Amino acid sequence: MTEGFDADEMIARFRERAAAVRGRGLPPVEGAERQMILRQMRLDFQDFAMLGDAVGSLEDGILTLRIDLRPAPES
C-alpha cells in the first residue's frame, strides 16, 4: 500500500474537498432537514480543511499527519 503513496498528494485532495464543500450550494429544503444539511456541510468543511492543512510523513509504513490546532498568534 505504501509503495507509490504520496502524503502530499493526499493532503492536496483534502484541500480540494474542503473547497468543494465551501462552494457547494444547498438543495431546496426547509426546516430541520435544512439545518441537518448545513451542520453536515460545516463538519465536512472543518474535517477536510483540517486534513488539508496537515503536514504528512510516511515512515516505516506508518502515515503520520500533524495538524496544528493552536490559535494563530495575534498581530
N, C-alpha and C positions, 0 to 999 in steps of 0.2 A: 504494500500500500504506500509506503513512504518513497519508493523509487519514482522519481519524476514529480514528486509533490513539491509545490511551491507555496509556502505560507503567505508570502506577499500577494500572490495572485488570489488566494482565498480571501484575504482581508480586503482586497480591492473589490471583490464580488459583493462583500457585505456593505461596502460603501455605496456601490451601485444599488443594492437593495434598499438601503436607507433612503437614497434619493428617489427611488421609485415609489416608496411608501409616502414620502413627503409630497410628491406630485400627483398622487392618486386622488381621483375625485370620489365623492360619496354617492352611493346609489340612492335613488329616490325613495327613502324610507323615513318614517317618523317615529317619534316616541321612544320607547325603551329599546327597540331594535337599533335605532339610530345611535343612541348612547352606547350600546354594546359595540357597534362597529367603530365608533370614534375611539372608545377605550382600547380596542384591539389594535387600531392603527397607531395610537400613541405608543403602546407597548412594543409593537413590531418595529417602529422607528427607533425607539430607545435601544432595543436589543441590537438591531442591525448597525446603528450608529456607534454603539459601544464597541462592537466587534470590528467595525471599520476603522476605529481609532487604535486598535491593538497593535502591539509590536510582537511579531511571532518568531518563534525559533523551533527548529526540529532537531533534537539531539537524541541519538540512540533510539529512534523510533517514537519518541515522545514529543508531541506537539505542545508547546507552552505559549499561551497568549498572555501578554502583560498589558493591563488596562489601567491607566492612572485615573482614579476616580476622585482625586483630591480637587477641591475648588481651584479655579485659576487664580493666581495672585492678583491682587488689586494694584492698579497702576497709580 
